[in-house]
Amino acid sequence: MRDFDAIPETALAWHREGRRAALATVIQTWGSAPRRTGAQLAISGSGEIEGSVSGGCVEGAVITEALEALDEGKSRELEFGVSDDDAFAVGLACGGTIRVLVEPV
């Protein structure tokens, strides 16, 4: 995996190539979160990814939301935590909560 600092450049490169792209960023964490604030995941319109916002435990849900955000052309905030039924469904059983901002590029 490439350096996390390169993730925004990956999304921008996809955009410049004429491909749709979104950038997901961890904007807040509580408890035992799998990635720290600032961790990023670039998602292309075809579902190609670079980076990580959760070490794999919620990536699938974030990718789905990112593709929907691209279709709508609007940013969205997502929150996953052990108190949410959705957290277990997507694999976040590590005892923490994360908030992720998904932005079309």
N, C-alpha and C positions, 0 to 999 in steps of 0.2 A: 504494500500500500504506500502511496506517495505521502509526502509531508502534508499535514493538515493545512498549512498555509497556501498550498497549491490548489486547494479545492475550489475557491472562487474563480481562479484562473481557468480551471477545467470547464466550469459552467459558462464562463464568458467565451471560451474557445468554441464550445458547442454552439452557442448563440451566434457567434461570428461566422460559423460554417453554415448558418441557415437552419440549424436544428433548434427545436424548442428546448429550453432548459429551466430548471428550478434549483434553488439553493435552500437547503434546510439547515437551520442553525439552532443548537441548544441555547436557549436564552435564560433558563433558570433550572436549578436542580434543588431537590430536598432529599435528605437521607442518603442512602447508599445508591447513588446513581452510577450507571455504567460508564458514562463519559462526562467530562467536565463542561461547564459553560463555555461556549465558543466552538465546541466540536461541530463539524459541518459535513454534510452529505450533498453532493451534486447529483441531480437526476436529469437525464435527457428525456425528451418526449417519447423516445422508444423504450424507456425503462433502463437504460444503461446507467450504472452508478459509479461513483468514486467517493471514497471517504466513509464516515460512520458517525451516527449520532447516538448509537446505543450499544455498540458492540454486537449488533445483530438481533437483539431481542425485540425491537420495535421497527426495525428497518422496513419490513414489508408494509406495515400500516402507513409509515411516513411516505414511502414510494407511491402507494395508492393515492394518498391525499395530495401529493405533489403533482401527480398526473391530472387529478381533478382541478387543482389550482391552475395548472397550465391551460386546461380547457376553458375555465372561467376567466382567466386573466387577472385573478385576485389573490392576494396574500391571505394566509390563514395561520392562526395559532392553534397548536395541538397540545394536549396534556395527557400524559400517561402516568399512572401511579398504581400502587398495589391496592388502593381503595376502590379502583375502577374495575368493573367486571371485564372491560375491554383490555385492561393491562394483562390479565392472565391469558386472555385469548391471543394476544400478540406476543406473549412471552416475557413480560416485565415482572418477574417474580423476585427481583433482587432487593426488595425492600425500600426502594426509592421512588421518587416522582421526577419526571422531566417535563419541561415545557419547551416546545420546538416551534420556531417560526419558519414557515414555508413561503418562499417568495419566487414568483416567476422572474426570470432574468430578462 
